[in-house]
Amino acid sequence: MSGRGRVASFIIVHHPPNPWFDLPVVVATVELDEGPRVISNVCDVPVDQVEIGMPVEVFFAPTDEPGVAVPLFRPAEGR
C-alpha cells in the first residue's frame, strides 16, 4: 500500500489528560487510496486546520519497545 489517503472523518480529543499524548489529539478515520480505512492520529498540523477530504500520508513513530513503531498520518506533500 502507498500509505496515502484522505481524512474521511475525525474527532478532536481534549480530555482526559494522558501522559502519552499532548492534547488535543486528532483521531481520524483515513481512507487509503487503495480503499481500506484505518483509524489513526493526524499529526504535524494545527487541529483547526484538519478537514474532511484532507490528503494525508503515513509515517511511523517509534515506541519504547525496540523494533516497534506506530503508524500515524500527516498532511501529504505535493498533493
C-alpha positions as CSV (number, residue, x, y, z in Angstrom):
1,M,0.0,0.0,0.0
2,S,1.1,3.5,-0.7
3,G,0.4,4.9,2.7
4,R,-1.5,7.8,1.1
5,G,-5.1,8.6,1.6
6,R,-7.7,11.2,2.8
7,V,-9.3,12.1,6.1
8,A,-12.8,10.5,5.9
9,S,-13.9,11.7,9.4
10,F,-12.2,12.9,12.6
11,I,-12.7,14.0,16.2
12,I,-10.5,16.2,18.4
13,V,-9.8,14.7,21.8
14,H,-9.4,17.3,24.6
15,H,-9.9,15.3,27.7
16,P,-8.9,13.4,29.8
17,P,-5.3,14.3,30.3
18,N,-3.0,11.5,29.3
19,P,0.8,11.1,30.0
20,W,1.3,9.6,26.5
21,F,-0.2,12.3,24.4
22,D,0.0,16.1,24.2
23,L,-3.7,17.2,24.0
24,P,-5.6,18.0,21.9
25,V,-5.2,15.0,19.6
26,V,-6.8,14.5,16.2
27,V,-8.2,10.9,15.9
28,A,-9.2,10.2,12.3
29,T,-10.6,7.6,10.0
30,V,-8.3,7.7,7.0
31,E,-9.5,6.2,3.7
32,L,-6.4,4.9,2.0
33,D,-6.0,5.4,-1.8
34,E,-6.3,1.6,-2.2
35,G,-9.7,1.6,-0.4
36,P,-9.3,0.3,3.2
37,R,-10.0,2.6,6.1
38,V,-7.8,2.9,9.2
39,I,-8.1,4.8,12.4
40,S,-5.1,6.7,13.5
41,N,-3.9,10.1,14.6
42,V,-3.3,13.1,12.3
43,C,-0.1,15.0,13.4
44,D,2.1,17.9,12.3
45,V,-0.9,20.2,11.6
46,P,-2.9,22.6,13.8
47,V,-6.1,20.9,14.9
48,D,-8.2,23.7,13.5
49,Q,-6.8,23.0,10.0
50,V,-7.7,19.3,9.8
51,E,-10.7,18.8,7.4
52,I,-12.7,16.1,5.7
53,G,-11.0,15.2,2.4
54,M,-7.6,16.4,3.5
55,P,-4.8,14.4,1.8
56,V,-2.5,12.6,4.2
57,E,0.4,10.2,4.2
58,V,1.6,7.7,6.7
59,F,4.8,7.9,8.8
60,F,5.9,5.7,11.6
61,A,6.6,6.9,15.2
62,P,8.9,4.7,17.3
63,T,7.8,3.4,20.6
64,D,9.7,2.5,23.8
65,E,9.7,-1.1,22.6
66,P,12.6,-1.8,20.3
67,G,11.6,-2.6,16.7
68,V,8.0,-1.4,17.2
69,A,6.6,1.7,15.5
70,V,3.1,3.2,15.3
71,P,1.6,4.3,12.0
72,L,0.4,7.9,12.2
73,F,-0.6,10.4,9.4
74,R,0.4,13.9,8.5
75,P,-0.6,16.2,5.7
76,A,0.6,14.8,2.3
77,E,3.3,16.7,0.5
78,G,2.8,17.5,-3.2
79,R,-0.9,16.7,-3.3
